[in-house]
C-alpha cells in the first residue's frame, strides 16, 4: 500500500499544530511553528503552487520565526497557565463549521472540470505574450493580472512588520523608564 506523501505531510502538520498548542516552552513552540510552515510549504510545492510555497517558507518559516524569537528575547520563556474560557472554543468551533460548510461543494483536488481550468487558463497561456509582452506566463499572471492582489499582500506584510516594530519599540521604552532596583539590605 503506497501512502501519498501529501497525507504524510498533512499528518505531520497536524502533529506539529497539536504540539504547539500543548507546549508551555515558548521557544520550542516557536521552533515547531517554523517546522509547521516548512511542512506547509512542502505541501504547497506538491500541489504545484510553488509561488505560494516560496512565500510560506520565506514569511512563515523565516520572517515570522525571527519576529517571534525577537519577541521572546523581551519576555519570559515559559507560558503562564491561564484559566480555561469557553467562548474562544465556541468561536473556533463555529468558524471551523462555517469553513467546512463553505467548502463542502467545492470540486475535488485536481478535478479537470473545476472552474480554475475552464475560465481563463487558455487565455492566459495563449494571449499573455501578445497582450502584455511578457514571455513567462507565471510572471505575467503575478505581475499583471494579479498586480492588485500582490500589492495587497505586500501591504499586509508591511503593516504587520510596522505593528511588530511599534510593539517592540514600546517595550524597550518601558524597560528604559523603569527605575533600577536597589538592594536595601546592602551595607556600605
C-alpha positions as CSV (number, residue, x, y, z in Angstrom):
1,X,0.0,0.0,0.0
2,X,1.5,3.3,-1.1
3,X,0.8,6.2,1.3
4,X,0.6,9.5,-0.6
5,X,3.3,12.0,0.6
6,X,0.6,14.7,0.9
7,X,-1.2,12.6,3.5
8,X,2.1,12.0,5.4
9,X,2.9,15.8,5.4
10,X,-0.6,16.7,6.4
11,X,-0.4,14.3,9.4
12,X,2.9,15.8,10.4
13,X,1.3,19.3,10.2
14,X,-1.5,18.2,12.5
15,X,1.0,16.7,15.0
16,X,3.1,19.9,14.9
17,X,-0.1,22.0,15.5
18,X,-1.2,19.9,18.4
19,X,2.3,20.0,19.9
20,X,2.5,23.8,19.6
21,X,-0.9,24.2,21.3
22,X,0.2,21.9,24.2
23,X,3.7,23.2,24.8
24,X,4.5,25.6,27.7
25,X,8.0,26.3,26.5
26,X,7.6,29.2,24.1
27,X,11.0,28.8,22.4
28,X,10.1,25.2,21.5
29,X,6.6,26.4,20.3
30,X,8.3,29.0,18.1
31,X,10.5,26.4,16.5
32,X,7.6,24.0,15.9
33,X,5.7,26.8,14.3
34,X,8.6,27.2,11.8
35,X,8.5,23.5,11.2
36,X,4.8,23.7,10.5
37,X,5.4,26.5,8.0
38,X,8.1,24.4,6.2
39,X,5.8,21.4,6.1
40,X,3.1,23.6,4.7
41,X,5.5,24.9,2.0
42,X,6.2,21.3,1.1
43,X,2.5,20.6,0.7
44,X,2.1,23.7,-1.5
45,X,5.0,22.6,-3.7
46,X,3.5,19.2,-4.2
47,X,0.2,20.9,-5.2
48,X,2.2,22.9,-7.9
49,X,1.8,26.2,-6.1
50,X,5.5,27.0,-5.9
51,X,4.9,30.7,-5.6
52,X,2.7,30.2,-2.5
53,X,5.3,27.7,-1.2
54,X,8.1,30.2,-1.5
55,X,6.1,32.9,0.2
56,X,5.2,30.5,3.1
57,X,8.8,29.4,3.5
58,X,10.1,33.0,3.5
59,X,7.4,34.6,5.6
60,X,6.0,31.8,7.6
61,X,9.2,30.0,8.5
62,X,11.7,32.8,8.0
63,X,10.5,36.3,9.0
64,X,7.8,35.2,11.4
65,X,10.2,33.0,13.3
66,X,12.7,35.8,13.6
67,X,10.0,38.2,14.9
68,X,8.7,35.6,17.4
69,X,12.3,34.9,18.6
70,X,12.8,38.7,18.9
71,X,9.7,39.0,21.0
72,X,10.7,36.1,23.2
73,X,14.0,37.8,23.9
74,X,12.0,40.5,25.6
75,X,9.6,38.2,27.5
76,X,9.6,35.1,29.6
77,X,10.5,31.7,28.1
78,X,7.6,29.8,29.5
79,X,3.8,30.4,29.3
80,X,1.8,31.1,32.5
81,X,-1.2,28.9,32.9
82,X,-4.4,30.9,32.2
83,X,-7.9,29.9,33.3
84,X,-9.9,28.0,30.6
85,X,-12.6,30.1,29.0
86,X,-15.4,28.5,26.9
87,X,-16.1,31.4,24.5
88,X,-12.9,31.0,22.4
89,X,-13.6,27.3,21.9
90,X,-17.1,28.1,20.8
91,X,-15.9,30.8,18.3
92,X,-13.3,28.4,16.9
93,X,-15.8,25.6,16.5
94,X,-18.4,27.8,14.8
95,X,-15.7,29.2,12.5
96,X,-14.5,25.7,11.6
97,X,-18.0,24.5,11.0
98,X,-18.7,27.5,8.7
99,X,-15.5,26.8,6.7
100,X,-16.3,23.2,6.3
101,X,-19.8,24.0,5.2
102,X,-18.4,26.6,2.8
103,X,-16.0,24.2,1.2
104,X,-18.4,21.2,1.0
105,X,-19.5,21.9,-2.6
106,X,-16.0,22.6,-4.0
107,X,-14.7,20.4,-6.8
108,X,-12.2,17.7,-5.9
109,X,-8.5,18.3,-5.9
110,X,-7.2,18.1,-9.5
111,X,-10.7,17.9,-11.0
112,X,-10.5,18.8,-14.7
113,X,-13.9,20.4,-14.6
114,X,-13.0,22.8,-11.8
115,X,-13.6,26.5,-12.7
116,X,-9.9,27.2,-12.5
117,X,-9.4,25.0,-15.5
118,X,-12.3,26.3,-17.6
119,X,-12.4,30.1,-17.3
120,X,-9.2,32.0,-18.2
121,X,-6.5,29.4,-18.3
122,X,-6.3,29.2,-22.1
123,X,-6.5,33.0,-22.5
124,X,-3.6,33.4,-20.0
125,X,-1.4,30.7,-21.7
126,X,-2.1,31.8,-25.3
127,X,-2.6,35.5,-25.0
128,X,-0.1,36.6,-22.4
129,X,2.9,37.2,-24.7
130,X,0.8,39.2,-27.2
131,X,-1.2,41.2,-24.8
132,X,1.3,42.3,-22.2
133,X,4.6,41.3,-23.9
134,X,5.9,39.1,-21.0
135,X,7.1,35.7,-22.2
136,X,6.8,33.9,-18.9
137,X,3.1,33.1,-18.1
138,X,3.6,32.8,-14.3
139,X,5.4,36.2,-14.2
140,X,2.7,37.7,-16.3
141,X,-0.1,36.4,-14.1
142,X,1.6,37.6,-10.9
143,X,2.8,40.9,-12.2
144,X,-0.1,42.0,-14.4
145,X,-3.3,40.1,-13.9
146,X,-2.8,39.7,-10.1
147,X,-1.0,43.0,-9.6
148,X,-3.5,44.5,-7.2
149,X,-3.7,41.2,-5.2
150,X,0.1,41.1,-4.9
151,X,0.2,44.8,-3.9
152,X,-2.4,44.0,-1.2
153,X,-0.4,41.1,0.1
154,X,2.7,43.3,0.3
155,X,0.8,46.0,2.1
156,X,-0.5,43.5,4.7
157,X,3.0,42.1,5.4
158,X,4.4,45.7,5.6
159,X,1.6,46.7,8.1
160,X,2.3,43.6,10.2
161,X,6.0,44.4,10.3
162,X,5.4,48.0,11.3
163,X,3.0,46.8,14.0
164,X,5.6,44.4,15.5
165,X,8.2,47.1,15.4
166,X,5.9,49.5,17.2
167,X,5.2,46.9,19.8
168,X,8.8,46.0,20.3
169,X,9.8,49.7,20.4
170,X,7.2,50.4,23.1
171,X,8.5,47.5,25.2
172,X,12.1,48.8,25.1
173,X,10.9,52.3,26.1
174,X,9.1,50.8,29.1
175,X,12.3,48.9,30.1
176,X,14.4,52.1,30.0
177,X,11.8,54.1,32.0
178,X,11.8,51.6,34.9
179,X,13.8,52.7,37.9
180,X,16.8,50.5,38.7
181,X,16.4,48.1,41.7
182,X,18.4,48.8,44.7
183,X,19.0,46.3,47.5
184,X,18.0,47.9,50.8
185,X,19.9,45.3,52.8
186,X,23.3,46.2,51.4
187,X,25.8,47.7,54.0
188,X,28.1,50.4,52.7
